[in-house]
Amino acid sequence: MMVLDASITTTALPHIQREFAFSAAGLSWVQNAYALAFGGLLLVGARAGDLLGRKRVFLLGVGLFTVASLAAGVAVGAPWLIAARAVQGAAAAFAVPSTLALLVDLYTDPLARGRAIALYSAVIGAGASVGIIVGGLFTDLLSWRWGLLINVPIGIVILILAPRVLHESVKARGRLDIWGALTSTAGMSALVFGFVQAAEVGWSDIYSWASFALAAVMLLAFILIERHAKQPITPLRLFASLERSGAYAGRVLVVGATSAIFYFLSQYLQEVLGLSALETGIAYVPITGMFFAMAYVVGPLQHRFGRPVVLVAALLVALVGVVWLSRIGPGTHYYPDVVLPLLLLGIGQGIAIILLTQSGVAGVAPEDAGAASGLVNVAHQVGGSIGIAILTVVFVAAAPSPSPQRLELIAGFHGVFTGAAVLYSLAVVLGIVILFAGRVAASRLARAELRDAIATAP
């Protein structure tokens, strides 16, 4: 429910824009208010679950999410809607981290844990496209508001059933790293705001550059605070592993590119190809099916070829799909020019997200499970916000008029999909670095073991 809501309004964006008179850049806050609050507070939510009990924090998050969904569904203006979406994201930030942490704690067998994480990752990876499908269904048949209001009865059912079937986790001793939480949230918020502001008023705007400067100061302060904090919200030792660090950075790139593709592709299908909101939602069914299907093939592939090799191959497949999609033009049709690239993207991104999730929690100590799972989700949500913000700048630069015509829209979408291909290219390079670094580390370990064996031989 909470992952799906990151994209539930995607197919409704043209309707919301007309109803509330959003600008092209301002419209992105309908998505970013949710994703940014979600990503910015995830570390706080993960730590709160460790300290207060994951079941308790989960229930509190679901309760607040349900109320915020009701408020968003009955919004009467743009500020109201954006504020309610931000509260939704904040509530999700406290409920979601407990899920992955509980999975990591529950499954001690590596194979069982791998299967559980694969299914979890499929839900996370497919959530965006499922949200688009469901949002299109409600928008076309009822109203875009029902995509948000449907959370109310679901949330009530969860609040009734969860106390009966969930068991409370062992509470950790300690305190919440308030300053770390504040500086990390402020830094990421300022970074995204700077990109959105630049897209709306131009790069000469002083507030954009002030936001970038504030982001740099806050993120630097966050690192310094975490280095000296007795109980940091993000233990910097999590970044000591190249595999985990690469997984977090790779997730930002992959999710940033894919989120922007979904965000703008839904507008392209409606504004250029003339599809309805329902038809746009149905157009995402193939990629959604691929996301779920990959959960059942990634295990055998990983067992045979190894995680780094499969990751690089998956990113390359996704890159081919995005490059193909970037070739849209006036004569583009849904088949084959959109659906076939989406299938390739579904295969590549579906596998990559699963492997990046596994790498993001690989080798962590039990006491760091909450923080590691929080970082995985932070990279996912903040990556989506940054990707949409950056590529909104690209879109506005390519289609600068307030009411762009068809050819201007196509130029804007072409620029966005090309930018997404650049992000995927960077992810491929990062995957190759991780692959070779892992092989070098394995070679060094093998040589060290050989030297030890020789030294201890009779």
NORLIN-V111145 format. One record per pair of residues at least 12 apart in sequence whose ideal C-beta (glycine too) atoms are under 6 Angstrom apart, sorted by the first residue. I is the first residue (numbers start at 1). J is the second residue. If there is no record, write none. Layout:
I J
I J
This chain:
1 151
1 154
2 92
2 96
3 124
3 127
4 127
4 130
4 131
6 34
6 35
7 128
7 131
7 132
8 131
8 135
8 147
9 30
10 132
10 135
10 266
11 132
11 135
11 136
11 139
11 266
11 277
11 280
11 281
12 135
12 139
12 144
13 27
14 270
15 144
20 78
24 396
25 196
25 199
25 200
25 392
25 396
28 196
28 388
28 392
29 82
31 388
32 192
32 385
33 82
33 85
33 86
34 85
34 88
34 89
35 381
35 384
35 385
36 189
36 192
36 385
37 86
37 89
37 90
38 89
38 92
38 93
38 381
39 378
39 381
39 382
40 185
40 188
40 189
41 90
41 93
42 93
42 97
42 374
42 377
42 378
43 233
43 234
43 374
44 181
45 93
45 94
45 97
46 97
46 370
46 371
46 374
47 176
47 233
49 97
49 98
49 370
50 172
50 370
51 172
53 168
53 169
53 171
54 98
54 169
55 166
55 168
57 94
58 95
58 98
59 162
61 91
61 94
61 95
62 95
62 155
62 158
62 159
64 91
65 88
65 91
65 92
66 152
66 155
68 84
68 87
68 88
68 91
69 148
69 151
69 152
70 152
71 84
72 84
72 85
72 148
73 145
73 148
73 149
96 377
97 373
97 374
100 373
101 369
101 370
101 373
103 116
104 361
104 369
117 357
117 358
118 295
118 298
118 354
119 295
121 353
121 354
121 357
122 291
122 292
122 295
125 291
125 350
125 353
126 288
126 291
126 292
128 262
129 284
129 287
129 288
130 288
132 281
132 284
133 281
133 284
135 147
136 277
136 278
136 280
136 281
137 278
137 281
139 277
140 276
140 277
140 278
174 231
177 229
177 232
177 233
179 225
180 225
180 226
180 232
180 233
181 233
183 218
183 221
183 222
184 222
186 218
187 215
187 218
187 219
187 222
188 382
190 211
190 214
190 215
191 215
192 385
192 389
193 211
194 208
194 211
194 212
195 389
195 390
195 393
196 389
198 393
199 392
199 393
199 396
234 371
235 368
235 371
238 372
242 437
243 359
243 362
244 360
246 430
246 434
247 356
247 359
247 360
248 375
248 379
250 356
250 427
250 430
251 356
251 379
251 380
251 383
252 379
252 383
253 423
253 426
253 427
254 352
254 427
255 380
255 383
255 384
256 383
256 386
256 387
256 423
257 387
257 420
257 423
257 424
258 349
259 384
259 387
259 388
260 387
260 388
260 391
260 420
261 420
263 388
264 413
264 416
266 280
268 413
269 283
271 409
272 409
286 339
286 342
286 343
287 342
287 346
290 346
290 347
290 350
291 346
291 350
294 350
294 351
298 351
298 354
307 355
308 434
308 435
308 438
311 355
311 431
312 431
312 432
312 435
314 348
314 351
314 352
315 352
315 427
315 428
315 431
316 428
317 344
317 347
317 348
318 345
318 348
318 349
318 424
319 424
319 428
320 344
321 341
321 344
321 345
322 420
322 421
322 424
323 421
324 341
325 341
325 417
326 417
326 418
326 421
328 414
357 376
360 376
391 416
391 419
394 415
394 416
394 419
395 412
395 416
398 411
398 412
398 415
399 411
399 412
